[in-house]
Amino acid sequence: MGRGSRGPQPGQLRRPGGNDQAAPVGRPLYDATLAHGAAQYCLSDGAGIVAIFHPFPAMAKKIIVIPAYNEEQTIADVVRGAVRIADRVLVVDDGSRDRTGALAKEAGALVVRHAVNRGVGAALGTGIEAAVRLDADAVVTMDADGQHRVEDAAKVFQRLEQGDVEFVIGSRMRKGEEPGNMPVHRVLFNTIGNLLTFLLFGVWVTDSQSGLRGLSRVAARSIELRTNGMESLSEFIKEKKDKHWRLAEVPIKAIYTDYSMSKGQNFFVGVKVALRLIFRRFFG
């Protein structure tokens, strides 16, 4: 949250997206739907619905956040991989109309649900805030479509554990031990996104649109996402500049399938993202 702002008090939850107006969470165990403006979300842990302040047997330190919208085809496998390397996996079911939330919970995730689809930026904001409330020391975000390898998520955690950076990007564009396989049109979209991010926010990164990234405890507690869509990925870069986070990139290799290729950006989505970023830069 921003400097000088009064954060949420004990028993309250900050609204996702940087709005510090708090929502009360002191409700009974099985009545833990939390209001956030026009939207709502709730937390489920195993057998029932629980409030976000519910005391778990052991505090989670390494938390993976996975935003998901209609991802029943892949979410269970993604969660089963993620739980092997994290203390807790938190899936934000962004108003899915399928069994995404139920399958994620069965696979071992803590599930946060938006009552309506709000976009990946809103889902990331909710997930990161929930991870902070669970006392995370490190937060890593992953896509729900199976594009990211669990070993690469582990590399992001390991880089954060070195303690000299607050923000880590898993870059598909950096050369690693394994050759990359990003399709040509994705390379083009990503390069345009990198250039636009640099022109607007003055920070050069090799993969501004990567969904695999990590935040230290300091960064997770201070981030303020104000956009709801894909433009939130570049908004992380703005936060890095504004909050003076130290940045590192680690090479990763994405897994591209027909399913994952059907997700993400196309030309028209890219145009909308660009316009929203320009508005965010100049009009707040």
C-alpha positions as CSV (number, residue, x, y, z in Angstrom):
1,M,0.0,0.0,0.0
2,G,1.1,3.5,-0.6
3,R,3.3,5.6,1.7
4,G,1.5,7.4,4.4
5,S,-1.8,5.5,3.9
6,R,-3.5,3.9,6.8
7,G,-3.7,0.2,6.1
8,P,-6.3,-2.3,7.1
9,Q,-6.6,-2.8,10.8
10,P,-6.8,-6.2,12.6
11,G,-10.0,-8.0,11.6
12,Q,-10.2,-6.1,8.3
13,L,-9.3,-6.9,4.7
14,R,-8.0,-4.3,2.2
15,R,-9.9,-4.1,-1.0
16,P,-7.9,-5.6,-3.9
17,G,-6.6,-3.2,-6.5
18,G,-5.0,-0.7,-4.1
19,N,-8.1,0.8,-2.5
20,D,-7.4,0.9,1.2
21,Q,-11.0,1.1,2.2
22,A,-11.3,-2.0,4.4
23,A,-14.0,-4.6,4.4
24,P,-14.9,-6.4,7.7
25,V,-14.1,-10.1,7.9
26,G,-15.2,-11.0,11.4
27,R,-18.0,-13.2,10.4
28,P,-18.8,-16.8,11.5
29,L,-16.9,-19.6,10.0
30,Y,-19.5,-20.7,7.4
31,D,-20.6,-17.1,6.5
32,A,-17.4,-15.7,5.1
33,T,-18.4,-14.0,1.9
34,L,-16.5,-10.7,1.8
35,A,-17.9,-7.7,0.0
36,H,-15.7,-5.7,-2.3
37,G,-17.8,-2.9,-4.0
38,A,-20.0,-4.5,-6.6
39,A,-18.1,-7.8,-6.4
40,Q,-17.7,-10.4,-3.7
41,Y,-15.3,-13.2,-3.0
42,C,-15.1,-16.0,-0.4
43,L,-12.5,-18.3,0.9
44,S,-12.8,-22.1,1.0
45,D,-10.4,-24.5,2.8
46,G,-11.1,-28.1,2.4
47,A,-14.4,-29.1,3.9
48,G,-16.0,-25.6,4.2
49,I,-15.9,-21.9,3.7
50,V,-13.7,-20.0,6.1
51,A,-12.9,-16.4,6.7
52,I,-9.5,-15.1,5.6
53,F,-8.2,-14.6,9.1
54,H,-8.9,-18.3,10.0
55,P,-5.9,-19.6,11.9
56,F,-4.2,-22.4,10.0
57,P,-2.0,-25.0,11.8
58,A,1.1,-23.4,10.4
59,M,1.6,-20.1,8.7
60,A,2.3,-20.3,5.1
61,K,5.6,-18.5,4.0
62,K,5.9,-19.4,0.3
63,I,2.6,-18.9,-1.4
64,I,1.7,-19.4,-5.1
65,V,-1.2,-17.3,-6.4
66,I,-3.0,-18.6,-9.5
67,P,-5.7,-16.4,-11.1
68,A,-8.2,-18.6,-13.0
69,Y,-11.2,-18.1,-15.2
70,N,-12.9,-21.2,-16.7
71,E,-9.8,-23.3,-16.4
72,E,-11.3,-26.7,-15.4
73,Q,-9.3,-28.4,-18.1
74,T,-5.9,-27.6,-16.5
75,I,-6.3,-26.2,-13.0
76,A,-6.1,-29.5,-11.1
77,D,-2.8,-30.4,-12.7
78,V,-1.4,-26.9,-12.2
79,V,-2.3,-27.0,-8.5
80,R,-1.0,-30.5,-7.9
81,G,2.4,-29.3,-9.3
82,A,2.4,-26.1,-7.3
83,V,1.7,-27.7,-3.9
84,R,4.9,-29.6,-4.2
85,I,7.0,-26.4,-3.9
86,A,4.9,-23.9,-1.9
87,D,3.6,-23.8,1.6
88,R,0.2,-22.9,0.3
89,V,-1.4,-22.5,-3.2
90,L,-4.1,-19.9,-3.5
91,V,-6.4,-20.0,-6.6
92,V,-8.5,-17.0,-7.3
93,D,-11.6,-18.2,-9.2
94,D,-12.5,-15.1,-11.1
95,G,-16.2,-15.7,-11.5
96,S,-15.8,-19.0,-13.5
97,R,-18.9,-20.6,-14.9
98,D,-17.3,-24.1,-14.8
99,R,-15.8,-26.3,-12.1
100,T,-12.5,-24.4,-11.8
101,G,-12.9,-23.6,-8.1
102,A,-14.1,-27.1,-7.1
103,L,-11.3,-28.8,-8.9
104,A,-8.7,-26.5,-7.5
105,K,-9.9,-27.2,-4.0
106,E,-9.9,-30.9,-4.6
107,A,-6.3,-30.7,-5.8
108,G,-5.1,-29.0,-2.6
109,A,-5.6,-25.2,-3.2
110,L,-7.2,-22.6,-1.0
111,V,-9.8,-21.0,-3.2
112,V,-10.8,-17.4,-3.3
113,R,-13.9,-16.7,-5.5
114,H,-15.0,-13.5,-7.2
115,A,-18.8,-13.5,-7.7
116,V,-18.3,-12.0,-11.1
117,N,-15.5,-12.1,-13.6
118,R,-13.4,-9.0,-13.0
119,G,-10.2,-9.7,-15.0
120,V,-6.7,-11.0,-14.3
121,G,-5.5,-7.8,-12.7
122,A,-8.3,-7.9,-10.1
123,A,-7.7,-11.6,-9.5
124,L,-4.0,-10.9,-8.9
125,G,-4.8,-8.1,-6.5
126,T,-7.2,-10.3,-4.5
127,G,-4.7,-13.2,-4.5
128,I,-1.7,-11.1,-3.4
129,E,-3.7,-9.4,-0.7
130,A,-4.9,-12.8,0.6
131,A,-1.3,-14.1,0.6
132,V,-0.3,-11.1,2.7
133,R,-3.1,-11.8,5.2
134,L,-1.7,-15.4,5.4
135,D,1.7,-13.9,6.3
136,A,3.6,-14.8,3.1
137,D,7.3,-14.1,3.0
138,A,7.3,-14.7,-0.8
139,V,4.5,-14.7,-3.4
140,V,4.8,-16.2,-6.8
141,T,2.1,-15.9,-9.5
142,M,1.5,-18.6,-12.1
143,D,-0.9,-18.9,-15.0
144,A,-3.7,-21.5,-14.7
145,D,-3.5,-22.8,-18.3
146,G,-0.5,-25.0,-17.7
147,Q,2.0,-22.7,-19.5
148,H,4.4,-22.5,-16.5
149,R,6.6,-25.3,-15.2
150,V,6.7,-25.8,-11.5
151,E,10.5,-26.0,-11.6
152,D,10.6,-22.5,-13.0
153,A,8.3,-21.3,-10.2
154,A,10.8,-22.8,-7.8
155,K,13.6,-20.8,-9.5
156,V,11.6,-17.6,-8.8
157,F,11.3,-18.5,-5.2
158,Q,15.0,-19.4,-5.0
159,R,15.9,-16.0,-6.5
160,L,13.7,-14.2,-4.0
161,E,15.3,-16.1,-1.1
162,Q,18.7,-14.6,-1.9
163,G,17.3,-11.4,-0.3
164,D,18.8,-8.8,-2.6
165,V,15.7,-8.2,-4.8
166,E,12.0,-7.5,-4.2
167,F,10.6,-8.4,-7.6
168,V,11.5,-11.3,-9.9
169,I,10.2,-11.9,-13.4
170,G,10.3,-15.3,-15.0
171,S,11.4,-14.3,-18.5
172,R,10.7,-16.4,-21.6
173,M,12.9,-14.1,-23.6
174,R,16.2,-14.6,-21.6
175,K,18.5,-17.3,-22.8
176,G,18.7,-20.2,-20.3
177,E,20.0,-23.7,-20.3
178,E,17.1,-24.8,-22.4
179,P,16.1,-23.1,-25.7
180,G,12.9,-21.1,-25.7
181,N,10.0,-22.0,-27.9
182,M,7.8,-18.9,-27.9
183,P,5.8,-18.6,-31.1
184,V,6.8,-15.8,-33.4
185,H,3.6,-13.8,-33.0
186,R,3.9,-14.0,-29.2
187,V,7.5,-12.7,-29.5
188,L,6.2,-9.8,-31.5
189,F,3.4,-9.0,-29.0
190,N,5.8,-9.3,-26.1
191,T,8.4,-7.0,-27.7
192,I,5.7,-4.4,-28.3
193,G,4.6,-4.7,-24.7
194,N,8.2,-4.3,-23.5
195,L,8.7,-1.2,-25.6
196,L,5.4,0.4,-24.5
197,T,6.1,-0.4,-20.8
198,F,9.6,1.2,-21.2
199,L,8.2,4.3,-22.9
200,L,5.4,4.7,-20.2
201,F,7.3,3.8,-17.1
202,G,11.0,4.0,-17.9
203,V,11.9,0.5,-16.9
204,W,13.3,-2.0,-19.4
205,V,12.5,-5.7,-18.9
206,T,12.8,-8.6,-21.3
207,D,9.3,-10.1,-20.7
208,S,6.8,-7.5,-19.4
209,Q,3.9,-9.8,-20.2
210,S,5.1,-12.9,-18.2
211,G,2.6,-14.2,-15.8
212,L,5.3,-16.0,-13.8
213,R,6.7,-13.5,-11.3
214,G,7.6,-13.2,-7.7
215,L,7.2,-10.6,-4.9
216,S,9.1,-10.4,-1.7
217,R,7.2,-9.8,1.6
218,V,8.0,-6.0,1.2
219,A,6.7,-5.8,-2.3
220,A,3.6,-7.9,-1.7
221,R,2.6,-5.7,1.2
222,S,3.2,-2.4,-0.8
223,I,1.8,-3.2,-4.3
224,E,-1.2,-1.3,-5.5
225,L,-2.8,-2.7,-8.6
226,R,-5.5,-0.3,-10.0
227,T,-6.2,-2.1,-13.3
228,N,-8.3,-5.2,-13.8
229,G,-7.2,-6.6,-17.1
230,M,-4.0,-7.8,-18.9
231,E,-2.5,-4.3,-18.5
232,S,-1.9,-5.2,-14.8
233,L,1.2,-7.2,-16.0
234,S,2.8,-3.9,-17.1
235,E,1.5,-2.1,-14.0
236,F,3.8,-4.3,-11.9
237,I,6.6,-2.6,-13.7
238,K,5.2,0.8,-12.7
239,E,5.0,-0.4,-9.1
240,K,8.7,-1.5,-9.3
241,K,9.7,2.0,-10.3
242,D,7.4,3.9,-7.9
243,K,8.3,1.7,-4.9
244,H,12.0,1.4,-5.8
245,W,12.0,-2.4,-5.8
246,R,15.1,-4.1,-6.9
247,L,14.5,-6.3,-9.9
248,A,15.9,-9.6,-11.3
249,E,14.9,-11.8,-14.2
250,V,15.4,-15.5,-14.4
251,P,15.1,-17.5,-17.6
252,I,12.1,-19.8,-17.9
253,K,10.7,-22.1,-20.6
254,A,7.0,-21.8,-21.2
255,I,4.9,-24.8,-22.3
256,Y,2.8,-23.9,-25.4
257,T,-0.2,-26.2,-26.2
258,D,-3.3,-25.6,-28.4
259,Y,-5.1,-24.8,-25.2
260,S,-2.7,-22.3,-23.7
261,M,-2.3,-20.7,-27.1
262,S,-6.0,-20.0,-27.2
263,K,-5.5,-17.8,-24.1
264,G,-3.7,-14.5,-23.7
265,Q,-3.3,-11.7,-26.1
266,N,-4.2,-11.1,-29.7
267,F,-4.0,-7.9,-31.7
268,F,-7.3,-6.4,-30.5
269,V,-6.6,-7.3,-26.8
270,G,-3.1,-5.7,-27.3
271,V,-4.7,-2.5,-28.5
272,K,-7.0,-2.3,-25.5
273,V,-4.2,-3.1,-23.1
274,A,-2.1,-0.3,-24.7
275,L,-4.9,2.3,-24.4
276,R,-5.5,1.3,-20.8
277,L,-1.8,1.6,-19.9
278,I,-1.6,5.0,-21.5
279,F,-4.7,6.1,-19.4
280,R,-3.1,4.6,-16.3
281,R,0.2,6.5,-16.9
282,F,-1.3,9.9,-17.5
283,F,-4.6,9.9,-15.7
284,G,-3.9,7.6,-12.7
